[in-house]
Amino acid sequence: MDNNSHSIQPGNQGWGFFLAIVSGASFGLIPLFTIPVIATGMGYCSIILYRFLFGAIFMLAFLLYRQVSLRISWADFGRISLLSLLYIICAITLFVSYDYISSGVATSLIYTNPIWCTVIGLLFLHERLSPKKGVALVLATLGVMLLSGFFADDARFSAWGVFLGLCSGMGYGAYLVLLPRLKISKMPSLKLTFYIFFTAFLYTAVYVLAFEGGIHPITGTASWVNLLLLGLLPTAFSNICVTMALRIVDTTIVAILGAFEPLTAMVVGVLLLGETCGTATVAGGILILISVAMLTWKKRRESIR
């Protein structure tokens, strides 16, 4: 169901929180599907291209099944192109940063998107940062840093890698801020998500063909399965949830609840990828849960008044 109103509706707050948490959690499945494909030698940009392609195909199939019109105006296409460009910047800068800094530090840096959302809101949208939201933001950020090993002695640091990671967080933060504010709010979430992915696929294809000499072919059944699941769960499904959540709760809240991404990635790593879980990891998870509890408690009190 699509909520086509920009206004935050107290009766739907619980649903909005649930959608934001599910989006972050499903987005955290990216390492589960990408690491095996990277191990086969496929380049980062080709993986991103297949992710957008399969995500768009899943969306298109569902839209055709629901008999939703695919017609859009040129003005909407221009706005969608901007959102797609921000999404690509986020994805490419994150993947490239893996060549310069550890994946844990890169995960921490992309999670700076709640900070960028807050900064953009304060500077350009005249929003106010409440004390409770600020504390929750700090706790969630610290939790993610602990989860990802930011303070570990063996972390690899590079000024360029840190810059790329920050660009990834800023790109996603700008995406979250613009998505509910562009004049495409009346477009159904599924249709909007499809066009974002399809346009992102076109952008990525042009880049790969122009600068990387061609698209890497998919080799092996396992790679096909992983890339299809990558396009379905942490791409199509995750972005549908975040698009719907942004129509119910405010941008900074959605961004903070995105902390479930590294939390899910940690659980997947421990249970399925054989990674270890230390004291810092547990402490980080607890801080994230505390920050989420603070946000939900506040919103519930507001809805009762």
C-alpha positions in Angstrom: 0.0 0.0 0.0 1.3 3.4 -0.9 0.9 6.4 1.3 0.9 9.4 -1.0 1.1 12.1 1.6 4.2 13.9 2.8 2.7 14.5 6.2 3.7 12.2 9.1 0.7 10.3 10.3 0.9 9.3 14.0 -1.3 6.2 13.5 1.1 4.8 11.1 4.3 5.4 13.1 4.7 1.8 14.0 4.4 0.7 10.4 6.9 3.3 9.3 9.4 2.1 11.9 8.9 -1.5 10.9 9.5 -0.7 7.2 12.7 1.3 8.0 14.1 -1.6 10.1 13.2 -4.2 7.5 14.9 -2.1 4.8 18.1 -1.7 6.8 18.1 -5.4 7.8 17.6 -6.6 4.2 20.2 -4.1 2.9 22.6 -5.7 5.3 22.4 -8.9 3.3 24.6 -7.4 0.5 27.9 -9.0 1.7 26.2 -12.5 1.7 25.5 -12.3 -2.0 28.4 -10.1 -3.2 31.4 -11.7 -1.5 31.1 -15.0 -3.4 30.7 -13.2 -6.7 33.7 -11.0 -6.0 35.7 -14.1 -5.3 35.1 -15.3 -8.9 36.9 -12.2 -10.2 33.9 -10.1 -11.3 34.5 -6.3 -11.1 32.7 -4.1 -8.6 30.9 -2.0 -11.3 29.7 -5.1 -13.1 28.2 -6.4 -9.9 26.5 -3.1 -9.3 25.2 -3.2 -12.9 23.7 -6.7 -12.4 22.2 -5.6 -9.1 20.3 -2.7 -10.7 19.4 -4.8 -13.7 17.9 -7.7 -11.8 16.2 -5.3 -9.3 14.6 -3.5 -12.2 13.5 -6.8 -13.8 11.8 -7.9 -10.6 10.1 -4.6 -10.2 8.9 -4.6 -13.8 7.5 -8.1 -13.6 5.5 -7.2 -10.5 4.2 -4.0 -12.1 3.1 -5.8 -15.2 1.3 -8.4 -13.0 -0.4 -5.6 -11.1 -1.2 -3.9 -14.5 0.3 -0.6 -13.3 0.8 2.0 -16.0 4.5 2.7 -16.7 3.9 6.1 -18.2 5.8 9.0 -16.6 6.4 12.6 -17.5 9.7 13.9 -18.6 9.8 16.1 -15.5 9.5 13.0 -13.3 12.2 11.2 -15.4 14.5 14.1 -14.7 13.9 13.9 -10.9 14.3 10.1 -11.0 17.6 10.5 -12.9 18.9 12.6 -10.1 17.9 10.1 -7.4 19.5 7.3 -9.5 22.8 9.3 -9.9 23.0 9.7 -6.1 22.3 6.0 -5.6 25.1 5.1 -8.0 27.6 7.5 -6.4 26.8 5.8 -3.1 27.3 2.3 -4.4 30.4 2.9 -6.5 32.3 5.0 -3.9 31.6 2.3 -1.3 32.8 -0.5 -3.4 35.9 1.4 -4.6 36.8 2.3 -1.0 37.3 -1.4 -0.2 40.5 -1.1 -2.2 41.9 1.5 0.3 40.4 0.8 3.7 39.0 -2.2 5.5 35.4 -3.1 4.8 34.5 -2.5 8.4 35.7 1.1 8.3 33.9 1.6 5.0 30.7 0.3 6.6 31.1 2.8 9.4 31.6 5.6 6.9 28.5 4.9 4.8 26.6 4.9 8.0 27.4 8.6 8.3 24.3 9.1 6.2 22.2 10.0 9.2 24.7 12.7 10.1 24.5 14.0 6.5 20.7 13.9 6.6 20.8 16.0 9.8 23.4 18.4 8.4 21.4 18.9 5.2 18.2 19.4 7.2 19.8 22.0 9.5 21.5 23.9 6.7 18.9 23.9 4.0 15.6 22.8 5.4 15.5 24.7 8.6 14.9 21.6 10.7 15.7 21.3 14.4 17.6 18.5 16.1 15.9 17.4 19.3 18.2 16.4 22.2 16.8 12.8 22.2 17.2 12.4 18.4 20.8 13.7 18.7 21.7 11.3 21.5 20.2 8.4 19.5 22.2 9.5 16.5 25.4 9.5 18.5 24.7 6.1 20.1 23.8 4.5 16.8 26.9 5.8 15.1 29.1 4.7 17.9 27.4 1.3 17.8 28.1 0.9 14.1 31.7 1.9 14.5 32.1 -0.8 17.2 30.3 -3.4 15.1 32.4 -2.8 12.1 35.8 -2.8 13.8 36.5 0.9 13.3 38.6 1.0 16.5 40.5 -2.2 15.7 44.3 -2.0 15.7 44.6 -3.8 12.3 42.3 -1.5 10.4 43.8 -0.1 7.2 43.5 3.7 6.9 43.8 5.8 3.8 42.8 9.4 3.4 41.5 8.7 -0.1 39.6 5.7 1.1 38.1 7.6 4.0 37.0 10.4 1.5 35.3 7.8 -0.7 33.5 6.3 2.2 32.3 9.7 3.3 31.1 10.4 -0.2 29.1 7.1 -0.1 27.5 8.2 3.2 26.8 11.7 1.9 25.3 10.3 -1.4 22.9 8.0 0.4 22.0 10.8 2.9 21.2 13.2 0.1 19.1 10.4 -1.6 17.1 9.9 1.6 16.5 13.7 2.0 15.5 14.3 -1.6 13.3 11.2 -2.1 10.3 12.3 -0.1 10.7 16.0 -1.2 10.8 15.8 -4.9 7.5 16.2 -6.7 7.0 12.5 -7.4 5.2 11.7 -4.2 2.1 10.6 -6.0 3.9 7.9 -7.9 3.4 4.4 -6.4 6.5 3.1 -4.5 6.9 0.1 -6.8 6.8 2.2 -9.9 9.2 4.8 -8.5 11.6 2.1 -7.4 11.6 0.4 -10.8 12.5 3.7 -12.6 15.3 4.5 -10.1 16.8 1.0 -10.7 16.4 1.1 -14.4 17.9 4.5 -14.7 20.8 3.5 -12.4 21.4 0.5 -14.6 21.6 2.7 -17.7 24.1 5.0 -16.0 26.2 2.1 -14.8 26.2 0.4 -18.2 27.5 3.6 -19.8 30.2 3.9 -17.2 31.3 0.2 -17.5 31.4 0.3 -21.3 33.2 3.6 -21.5 35.8 3.2 -18.7 36.1 -0.6 -17.9 36.2 -2.1 -21.4 32.9 -4.1 -21.1 30.6 -5.9 -18.8 31.9 -9.0 -17.0 29.9 -12.1 -17.9 28.2 -14.2 -15.2 29.9 -17.5 -14.9 28.5 -20.4 -12.9 25.1 -21.2 -11.4 26.2 -20.0 -8.0 27.0 -16.5 -9.3 23.6 -16.4 -11.1 21.8 -17.3 -7.9 23.7 -14.8 -5.8 23.3 -11.9 -8.3 19.5 -12.7 -8.6 19.1 -12.7 -4.8 21.2 -9.5 -4.7 18.8 -7.8 -7.0 15.7 -9.1 -5.2 16.3 -8.8 -1.4 18.8 -6.0 -0.6 17.9 -4.0 -3.7 14.2 -4.3 -4.8 12.7 -5.3 -1.5 14.9 -3.0 0.7 14.2 0.0 -1.5 10.5 -0.5 -1.6 10.5 -0.6 2.2 12.6 2.6 2.5 10.5 4.4 0.0 7.3 3.6 1.9 8.9 4.4 5.2 10.0 7.9 4.1 6.3 8.7 3.4 5.4 7.9 7.1 8.4 8.9 9.3 11.0 11.6 8.9 14.2 11.2 7.0 16.6 11.3 10.0 14.7 8.6 11.8 14.8 6.3 8.7 18.5 7.0 8.4 19.2 6.1 12.0 17.1 2.9 11.8 19.4 2.0 8.9 21.8 0.9 11.6 20.2 -2.5 11.2 22.2 -2.8 8.0 25.6 -3.4 9.7 23.8 -5.3 12.5 22.4 -7.7 10.0 25.7 -7.9 8.2 27.4 -8.9 11.5 24.8 -11.6 12.2 25.2 -13.0 8.7 29.0 -12.9 9.0 28.9 -14.8 12.3 26.3 -17.4 11.4 27.0 -18.0 7.7 30.5 -16.6 6.8 32.4 -18.0 9.8 33.4 -14.6 11.3 34.0 -14.0 15.0 31.9 -12.0 17.4 33.9 -10.1 20.0 33.0 -7.9 23.0 33.1 -4.7 20.8 30.7 -6.3 18.4 28.2 -7.2 21.1 28.6 -3.7 22.7 27.9 -2.1 19.3 24.7 -4.1 18.8 23.5 -3.1 22.2 24.1 0.6 21.5 22.1 0.3 18.3 19.2 -1.4 20.0 19.2 1.3 22.7 19.1 4.1 20.1 16.2 2.4 18.3 14.4 2.0 21.6 14.8 5.7 22.4 13.3 6.7 19.0 10.3 4.3 19.2 9.6 5.3 22.8 9.5 8.9 21.9 7.2 8.4 18.9 4.8 6.3 20.9 4.5 8.9 23.6 3.8 11.6 20.9 1.1 9.4 19.3 -0.7 8.9 22.6 -1.0 12.7 23.3 
